Amino acid sequence: MASGLQVVSGQNSQPLRGTLVVAVPVKEGLVVCSDKRLFNTQAGSFTDTFVKIRKVNNSALFVATHTVGFFDARTGKMEFDAFEITTKYVANHDLETGKPFWDGLKKEITAQLRGYLAKRKFAEWPESDAANNDLLFNLIFYSVKENRARSQSLKVFYKKARTPVIFVADPIGEEIKTPKLGGKGKDLLNYLALNPSVAKDPLITRFDQTNFSVQTTSARDAAGFAEKLFALTSTALPQARVSSTFDCALLDYQSGFRWLQSGSQ
């Protein structure tokens, strides 16, 4: 499984899975879209209203995938929340400082996770995800600067042991020149490879690397492409736990962050 959202409740894991992220460079800047589903595999319930796109500043945002929180059923609260931790951190630290920003974020995540575990019995700790090499969650930061779009991915790993193993890797950066899929993107690409008739949809082929043109692609075009992918994933890949509802934000080279399609506007 490529990615998802998970919450742990009490002594039992309650995975909340989903998350497809679509990032498209356009003539105005960079469009980032994410679905809105949190799916609880243990309870068999879900919500399609969770906002996964979070503003960092006027030229940057982040999303999180995989296990982003631990929910305690006894208190009815999210006791560990990657979105909340990261939001609070970016509010007080400048992304532009580079290494000091990332080192501080890594330290904060590690401290928060150790603090969460220290308050609970070992039996209540979440199980590690061996199938995904002990990945806990992935933070993906998107930013624009000087007419260039970039992503930086920070992965957090956790292994359940009497002395827990927590490792936060250095961020991996990439310039975004063509559309990129995150989270369940790998599952979707595999599906398209096995279903060439679907992959030949003009709305999809236009955004293929061999056909894609930044200068002829608008923010509206990118949102339409994302809508197609969310609808396809939610129907053709129900096990991916991705909703057809989604948010899109534009990091405009000139005017900065703004919502394109969202209940959060």
DOFIVO-419970 format. One record per residue (C-alpha): x negated, y negated, z negated. Coordinates in Angstrom, 1 decimal. Each point is the difference from the previous one (the first is absolute). Last residue first. Layout:
<atoms>
<atom><east>X</east><north>Y</north><up>Z</up></atom>
...
</atoms>
This chain:
<atoms>
<atom><east>12.7</east><north>-28.8</north><up>-1.0</up></atom>
<atom><east>-0.1</east><north>3.2</north><up>-2.1</up></atom>
<atom><east>2.7</east><north>1.9</north><up>1.9</up></atom>
<atom><east>-2.4</east><north>0.1</north><up>2.7</up></atom>
<atom><east>-0.8</east><north>-0.7</north><up>3.6</up></atom>
<atom><east>-2.6</east><north>-2.6</north><up>1.0</up></atom>
<atom><east>-1.3</east><north>-1.1</north><up>-3.3</up></atom>
<atom><east>-2.6</east><north>-2.7</north><up>0.0</up></atom>
<atom><east>-3.7</east><north>-0.2</north><up>-0.8</up></atom>
<atom><east>-2.3</east><north>-2.6</north><up>1.7</up></atom>
<atom><east>0.8</east><north>-3.0</north><up>2.2</up></atom>
<atom><east>-2.6</east><north>0.0</north><up>2.7</up></atom>
<atom><east>-1.4</east><north>3.5</north><up>0.2</up></atom>
<atom><east>3.4</east><north>1.4</north><up>-1.1</up></atom>
<atom><east>-0.1</east><north>3.0</north><up>-2.4</up></atom>
<atom><east>3.4</east><north>1.3</north><up>0.9</up></atom>
<atom><east>2.1</east><north>2.1</north><up>-2.3</up></atom>
<atom><east>2.3</east><north>3.0</north><up>0.8</up></atom>
<atom><east>2.3</east><north>1.9</north><up>-2.5</up></atom>
<atom><east>1.7</east><north>3.3</north><up>0.7</up></atom>
<atom><east>3.2</east><north>2.0</north><up>0.0</up></atom>
<atom><east>-0.3</east><north>3.1</north><up>2.1</up></atom>
<atom><east>-1.3</east><north>1.8</north><up>-3.1</up></atom>
<atom><east>-3.0</east><north>2.3</north><up>-0.2</up></atom>
<atom><east>0.1</east><north>3.2</north><up>-2.0</up></atom>
<atom><east>-2.5</east><north>1.8</north><up>2.2</up></atom>
<atom><east>2.1</east><north>3.2</north><up>-0.3</up></atom>
<atom><east>2.7</east><north>-1.7</north><up>2.1</up></atom>
<atom><east>-2.3</east><north>-0.1</north><up>3.0</up></atom>
<atom><east>2.2</east><north>-0.4</north><up>3.1</up></atom>
<atom><east>2.6</east><north>-2.3</north><up>-1.6</up></atom>
<atom><east>-2.0</east><north>-2.2</north><up>-2.4</up></atom>
<atom><east>-3.1</east><north>0.0</north><up>2.2</up></atom>
<atom><east>1.9</east><north>-1.1</north><up>3.1</up></atom>
<atom><east>1.8</east><north>-2.8</north><up>-1.7</up></atom>
<atom><east>-3.2</east><north>-1.2</north><up>-1.6</up></atom>
<atom><east>-1.9</east><north>0.2</north><up>3.3</up></atom>
<atom><east>2.7</east><north>-1.9</north><up>2.0</up></atom>
<atom><east>0.2</east><north>-2.7</north><up>-2.7</up></atom>
<atom><east>-3.8</east><north>-0.4</north><up>0.2</up></atom>
<atom><east>0.1</east><north>-0.5</north><up>3.7</up></atom>
<atom><east>2.8</east><north>-2.6</north><up>-0.4</up></atom>
<atom><east>-2.1</east><north>-1.8</north><up>-2.7</up></atom>
<atom><east>-3.0</east><north>-0.1</north><up>2.4</up></atom>
<atom><east>2.1</east><north>-1.5</north><up>2.8</up></atom>
<atom><east>1.3</east><north>-2.7</north><up>-2.3</up></atom>
<atom><east>-3.5</east><north>-0.8</north><up>-1.1</up></atom>
<atom><east>-0.9</east><north>-0.5</north><up>3.6</up></atom>
<atom><east>-2.1</east><north>2.2</north><up>2.3</up></atom>
<atom><east>-1.4</east><north>-1.3</north><up>3.3</up></atom>
<atom><east>-3.2</east><north>-1.3</north><up>-1.5</up></atom>
<atom><east>-0.6</east><north>3.1</north><up>-2.1</up></atom>
<atom><east>0.2</east><north>2.4</north><up>3.0</up></atom>
<atom><east>0.6</east><north>3.7</north><up>-0.5</up></atom>
<atom><east>0.0</east><north>2.4</north><up>2.9</up></atom>
<atom><east>-2.9</east><north>2.3</north><up>-0.7</up></atom>
<atom><east>0.4</east><north>-0.4</north><up>-3.8</up></atom>
<atom><east>3.6</east><north>1.0</north><up>0.2</up></atom>
<atom><east>2.4</east><north>-2.8</north><up>-1.0</up></atom>
<atom><east>1.8</east><north>-0.1</north><up>3.4</up></atom>
<atom><east>0.3</east><north>3.7</north><up>-0.2</up></atom>
<atom><east>2.3</east><north>-0.2</north><up>-3.1</up></atom>
<atom><east>2.6</east><north>-2.4</north><up>1.3</up></atom>
<atom><east>-0.2</east><north>1.7</north><up>3.4</up></atom>
<atom><east>0.9</east><north>3.4</north><up>-1.5</up></atom>
<atom><east>-2.6</east><north>2.4</north><up>1.3</up></atom>
<atom><east>-0.8</east><north>1.2</north><up>-3.6</up></atom>
<atom><east>3.5</east><north>1.5</north><up>-0.2</up></atom>
<atom><east>-0.5</east><north>2.1</north><up>3.1</up></atom>
<atom><east>-3.5</east><north>0.9</north><up>-1.2</up></atom>
<atom><east>1.3</east><north>1.8</north><up>-3.1</up></atom>
<atom><east>-2.9</east><north>1.9</north><up>-1.6</up></atom>
<atom><east>-2.3</east><north>-3.1</north><up>0.2</up></atom>
<atom><east>2.8</east><north>-2.2</north><up>-1.3</up></atom>
<atom><east>0.5</east><north>2.2</north><up>-3.0</up></atom>
<atom><east>-3.8</east><north>-0.1</north><up>-0.8</up></atom>
<atom><east>0.1</east><north>-3.8</north><up>0.3</up></atom>
<atom><east>2.9</east><north>-0.1</north><up>-2.5</up></atom>
<atom><east>-1.8</east><north>2.2</north><up>-2.5</up></atom>
<atom><east>-3.1</east><north>-2.1</north><up>0.3</up></atom>
<atom><east>2.0</east><north>-3.2</north><up>-0.5</up></atom>
<atom><east>1.5</east><north>1.2</north><up>-3.3</up></atom>
<atom><east>-2.1</east><north>-2.5</north><up>-1.9</up></atom>
<atom><east>-1.6</east><north>-2.3</north><up>2.5</up></atom>
<atom><east>0.5</east><north>-0.7</north><up>3.7</up></atom>
<atom><east>-2.2</east><north>-2.3</north><up>2.1</up></atom>
<atom><east>0.9</east><north>-2.1</north><up>3.0</up></atom>
<atom><east>-3.0</east><north>-1.3</north><up>2.0</up></atom>
<atom><east>-2.8</east><north>-2.5</north><up>-0.8</up></atom>
<atom><east>0.0</east><north>0.4</north><up>-3.8</up></atom>
<atom><east>-3.5</east><north>-0.6</north><up>-1.4</up></atom>
<atom><east>-0.9</east><north>2.7</north><up>-2.5</up></atom>
<atom><east>-1.1</east><north>0.0</north><up>-3.6</up></atom>
<atom><east>-0.5</east><north>3.0</north><up>-2.4</up></atom>
<atom><east>0.2</east><north>-1.1</north><up>-3.6</up></atom>
<atom><east>-2.4</east><north>1.6</north><up>-2.5</up></atom>
<atom><east>1.4</east><north>3.2</north><up>-1.6</up></atom>
<atom><east>1.8</east><north>0.0</north><up>-3.3</up></atom>
<atom><east>-0.7</east><north>3.2</north><up>-2.0</up></atom>
<atom><east>1.8</east><north>1.3</north><up>-3.1</up></atom>
<atom><east>-0.9</east><north>3.4</north><up>-1.4</up></atom>
<atom><east>2.0</east><north>0.7</north><up>-3.2</up></atom>
<atom><east>-1.9</east><north>1.4</north><up>-3.0</up></atom>
<atom><east>2.4</east><north>2.8</north><up>-0.9</up></atom>
<atom><east>0.5</east><north>0.3</north><up>3.7</up></atom>
<atom><east>2.5</east><north>-1.3</north><up>2.5</up></atom>
<atom><east>-1.8</east><north>-1.3</north><up>3.1</up></atom>
<atom><east>0.6</east><north>-3.6</north><up>1.2</up></atom>
<atom><east>-1.0</east><north>-1.8</north><up>3.2</up></atom>
<atom><east>0.6</east><north>-3.6</north><up>0.9</up></atom>
<atom><east>-0.4</east><north>-1.1</north><up>3.6</up></atom>
<atom><east>-0.6</east><north>-3.7</north><up>1.1</up></atom>
<atom><east>0.8</east><north>-0.8</north><up>3.6</up></atom>
<atom><east>-1.0</east><north>-3.2</north><up>1.6</up></atom>
<atom><east>1.8</east><north>-1.2</north><up>3.1</up></atom>
<atom><east>-1.0</east><north>-2.8</north><up>2.4</up></atom>
<atom><east>1.6</east><north>-2.5</north><up>2.5</up></atom>
<atom><east>-2.1</east><north>-2.6</north><up>1.8</up></atom>
<atom><east>1.1</east><north>-3.5</north><up>1.2</up></atom>
<atom><east>-2.4</east><north>-1.7</north><up>-2.4</up></atom>
<atom><east>1.3</east><north>2.0</north><up>-3.0</up></atom>
<atom><east>2.8</east><north>2.4</north><up>-0.4</up></atom>
<atom><east>0.6</east><north>2.5</north><up>-2.8</up></atom>
<atom><east>1.3</east><north>3.5</north><up>-0.8</up></atom>
<atom><east>-0.7</east><north>1.8</north><up>-3.2</up></atom>
<atom><east>0.8</east><north>3.8</north><up>-0.3</up></atom>
<atom><east>0.1</east><north>1.5</north><up>-3.4</up></atom>
<atom><east>-0.1</east><north>3.8</north><up>-0.1</up></atom>
<atom><east>1.3</east><north>2.1</north><up>-2.9</up></atom>
<atom><east>-0.9</east><north>3.1</north><up>-2.0</up></atom>
<atom><east>-2.1</east><north>2.0</north><up>2.4</up></atom>
<atom><east>-1.2</east><north>3.2</north><up>-1.7</up></atom>
<atom><east>-1.3</east><north>1.5</north><up>3.3</up></atom>
<atom><east>3.5</east><north>-0.3</north><up>1.6</up></atom>
<atom><east>1.1</east><north>3.6</north><up>-0.6</up></atom>
<atom><east>-1.6</east><north>-0.2</north><up>-3.5</up></atom>
<atom><east>2.4</east><north>-2.7</north><up>-1.1</up></atom>
<atom><east>-0.8</east><north>-0.4</north><up>-3.7</up></atom>
<atom><east>2.7</east><north>0.9</north><up>-2.5</up></atom>
<atom><east>1.4</east><north>-2.9</north><up>-2.0</up></atom>
<atom><east>-0.8</east><north>-0.1</north><up>-3.7</up></atom>
<atom><east>2.7</east><north>1.1</north><up>-2.3</up></atom>
<atom><east>-1.8</east><north>3.2</north><up>-1.1</up></atom>
<atom><east>-3.1</east><north>-2.0</north><up>-0.8</up></atom>
<atom><east>2.0</east><north>-1.9</north><up>-2.6</up></atom>
<atom><east>0.6</east><north>-3.7</north><up>0.7</up></atom>
<atom><east>-1.3</east><north>-3.4</north><up>-1.1</up></atom>
<atom><east>-3.5</east><north>0.6</north><up>1.4</up></atom>
<atom><east>1.4</east><north>0.9</north><up>3.4</up></atom>
<atom><east>1.5</east><north>-3.5</north><up>0.5</up></atom>
<atom><east>-3.2</east><north>-1.7</north><up>-1.2</up></atom>
<atom><east>-2.1</east><north>2.0</north><up>2.3</up></atom>
<atom><east>2.2</east><north>-1.0</north><up>2.9</up></atom>
<atom><east>-0.1</east><north>-3.7</north><up>-0.9</up></atom>
<atom><east>-3.8</east><north>0.0</north><up>-0.5</up></atom>
<atom><east>-0.6</east><north>1.7</north><up>3.3</up></atom>
<atom><east>2.3</east><north>-2.4</north><up>1.9</up></atom>
<atom><east>-1.7</east><north>-3.0</north><up>-1.7</up></atom>
<atom><east>-3.5</east><north>1.2</north><up>0.8</up></atom>
<atom><east>0.8</east><north>0.6</north><up>3.7</up></atom>
<atom><east>1.7</east><north>-3.4</north><up>0.2</up></atom>
<atom><east>-3.1</east><north>-1.7</north><up>-1.5</up></atom>
<atom><east>-2.3</east><north>1.8</north><up>2.4</up></atom>
<atom><east>2.2</east><north>-1.0</north><up>2.9</up></atom>
<atom><east>0.1</east><north>-3.7</north><up>-0.9</up></atom>
<atom><east>-3.7</east><north>-0.2</north><up>-0.8</up></atom>
<atom><east>-0.8</east><north>1.7</north><up>3.3</up></atom>
<atom><east>1.9</east><north>-2.5</north><up>2.2</up></atom>
<atom><east>0.6</east><north>-3.4</north><up>-1.5</up></atom>
<atom><east>2.7</east><north>-0.6</north><up>2.6</up></atom>
<atom><east>2.5</east><north>2.2</north><up>-1.9</up></atom>
<atom><east>0.0</east><north>-2.7</north><up>-2.7</up></atom>
<atom><east>1.1</east><north>1.3</north><up>-3.5</up></atom>
<atom><east>2.8</east><north>-1.1</north><up>-2.3</up></atom>
<atom><east>3.1</east><north>0.8</north><up>2.0</up></atom>
<atom><east>-1.8</east><north>2.8</north><up>1.6</up></atom>
<atom><east>-0.2</east><north>1.9</north><up>-3.3</up></atom>
<atom><east>3.6</east><north>-0.5</north><up>-1.0</up></atom>
<atom><east>1.1</east><north>1.3</north><up>3.4</up></atom>
<atom><east>-2.4</east><north>3.0</north><up>-0.2</up></atom>
<atom><east>1.2</east><north>1.1</north><up>-3.4</up></atom>
<atom><east>3.7</east><north>-0.5</north><up>1.0</up></atom>
<atom><east>-0.3</east><north>1.9</north><up>3.2</up></atom>
<atom><east>-2.1</east><north>2.8</north><up>-1.5</up></atom>
<atom><east>2.7</east><north>0.6</north><up>-2.7</up></atom>
<atom><east>-0.8</east><north>1.9</north><up>-3.2</up></atom>
<atom><east>2.6</east><north>0.1</north><up>-2.8</up></atom>
<atom><east>3.0</east><north>-0.4</north><up>2.4</up></atom>
<atom><east>2.8</east><north>-0.3</north><up>-2.5</up></atom>
<atom><east>3.0</east><north>2.1</north><up>-1.2</up></atom>
<atom><east>-1.6</east><north>0.4</north><up>-3.3</up></atom>
<atom><east>0.5</east><north>3.8</north><up>-0.3</up></atom>
<atom><east>0.0</east><north>0.4</north><up>3.8</up></atom>
<atom><east>-3.5</east><north>-1.3</north><up>0.3</up></atom>
<atom><east>-0.8</east><north>-0.9</north><up>3.6</up></atom>
<atom><east>-3.6</east><north>0.4</north><up>1.2</up></atom>
<atom><east>-0.9</east><north>-2.1</north><up>3.0</up></atom>
<atom><east>-1.5</east><north>-0.4</north><up>3.4</up></atom>
<atom><east>-0.5</east><north>3.6</north><up>1.1</up></atom>
<atom><east>-0.4</east><north>-0.2</north><up>3.8</up></atom>
<atom><east>0.0</east><north>-3.4</north><up>1.7</up></atom>
<atom><east>-0.5</east><north>-3.6</north><up>-0.9</up></atom>
<atom><east>0.5</east><north>-3.2</north><up>2.1</up></atom>
<atom><east>-2.0</east><north>-3.2</north><up>0.0</up></atom>
<atom><east>0.2</east><north>-3.5</north><up>1.3</up></atom>
<atom><east>-2.3</east><north>-2.7</north><up>1.3</up></atom>
<atom><east>-0.1</east><north>-3.4</north><up>1.6</up></atom>
<atom><east>2.3</east><north>-2.1</north><up>-2.2</up></atom>
<atom><east>-1.1</east><north>1.9</north><up>-3.1</up></atom>
<atom><east>0.4</east><north>3.5</north><up>-1.3</up></atom>
<atom><east>3.6</east><north>0.7</north><up>1.1</up></atom>
<atom><east>1.4</east><north>3.4</north><up>-0.7</up></atom>
<atom><east>1.6</east><north>2.4</north><up>2.5</up></atom>
<atom><east>1.5</east><north>3.0</north><up>-1.6</up></atom>
<atom><east>3.4</east><north>-1.4</north><up>-0.8</up></atom>
<atom><east>2.2</east><north>2.8</north><up>-1.4</up></atom>
<atom><east>3.6</east><north>0.0</north><up>1.4</up></atom>
<atom><east>0.4</east><north>3.4</north><up>1.4</up></atom>
<atom><east>0.5</east><north>1.9</north><up>-3.3</up></atom>
<atom><east>-0.3</east><north>3.7</north><up>-0.4</up></atom>
<atom><east>1.4</east><north>3.0</north><up>-1.8</up></atom>
<atom><east>-0.9</east><north>3.7</north><up>0.1</up></atom>
<atom><east>-0.9</east><north>-0.1</north><up>-3.7</up></atom>
<atom><east>-3.2</east><north>1.8</north><up>0.4</up></atom>
<atom><east>-0.8</east><north>-1.4</north><up>3.5</up></atom>
<atom><east>0.6</east><north>-3.6</north><up>-1.1</up></atom>
<atom><east>-0.1</east><north>-2.0</north><up>3.3</up></atom>
<atom><east>-1.0</east><north>-3.6</north><up>0.1</up></atom>
<atom><east>1.0</east><north>-1.5</north><up>3.3</up></atom>
<atom><east>-0.6</east><north>-3.5</north><up>1.3</up></atom>
<atom><east>-1.9</east><north>0.4</north><up>3.3</up></atom>
<atom><east>-3.0</east><north>-2.1</north><up>0.7</up></atom>
<atom><east>-0.8</east><north>-2.7</north><up>2.6</up></atom>
<atom><east>-3.1</east><north>-2.1</north><up>0.6</up></atom>
<atom><east>-0.2</east><north>-2.5</north><up>2.8</up></atom>
<atom><east>-3.4</east><north>-1.7</north><up>0.7</up></atom>
<atom><east>-0.7</east><north>-3.3</north><up>1.7</up></atom>
<atom><east>2.1</east><north>-2.1</north><up>2.4</up></atom>
<atom><east>-1.2</east><north>1.9</north><up>3.1</up></atom>
<atom><east>0.7</east><north>3.3</north><up>-1.7</up></atom>
<atom><east>-2.0</east><north>2.5</north><up>-1.9</up></atom>
<atom><east>2.2</east><north>2.8</north><up>-1.1</up></atom>
<atom><east>0.0</east><north>1.8</north><up>-3.4</up></atom>
<atom><east>2.6</east><north>2.7</north><up>-0.7</up></atom>
<atom><east>0.2</east><north>1.6</north><up>-3.5</up></atom>
<atom><east>2.0</east><north>3.1</north><up>-0.6</up></atom>
<atom><east>0.8</east><north>0.7</north><up>-3.6</up></atom>
<atom><east>1.8</east><north>2.8</north><up>-1.6</up></atom>
<atom><east>-0.1</east><north>2.0</north><up>-3.2</up></atom>
<atom><east>1.2</east><north>-0.5</north><up>-3.6</up></atom>
<atom><east>-1.5</east><north>3.0</north><up>-1.8</up></atom>
<atom><east>1.5</east><north>0.8</north><up>-3.4</up></atom>
<atom><east>-2.7</east><north>1.8</north><up>-1.9</up></atom>
<atom><east>1.1</east><north>1.4</north><up>-3.3</up></atom>
<atom><east>-1.2</east><north>-0.7</north><up>-3.5</up></atom>
<atom><east>1.6</east><north>-3.4</north><up>-0.2</up></atom>
<atom><east>0.7</east><north>-1.3</north><up>3.5</up></atom>
<atom><east>-2.7</east><north>-0.2</north><up>2.7</up></atom>
<atom><east>0.5</east><north>-2.3</north><up>3.0</up></atom>
<atom><east>-1.1</east><north>0.6</north><up>3.5</up></atom>
<atom><east>-0.2</east><north>-1.9</north><up>3.2</up></atom>
<atom><east>-1.1</east><north>1.7</north><up>3.2</up></atom>
<atom><east>-3.0</east><north>0.8</north><up>2.1</up></atom>
<atom><east>-1.5</east><north>2.3</north><up>2.6</up></atom>
<atom><east>1.4</east><north>3.3</north><up>-1.0</up></atom>
</atoms>
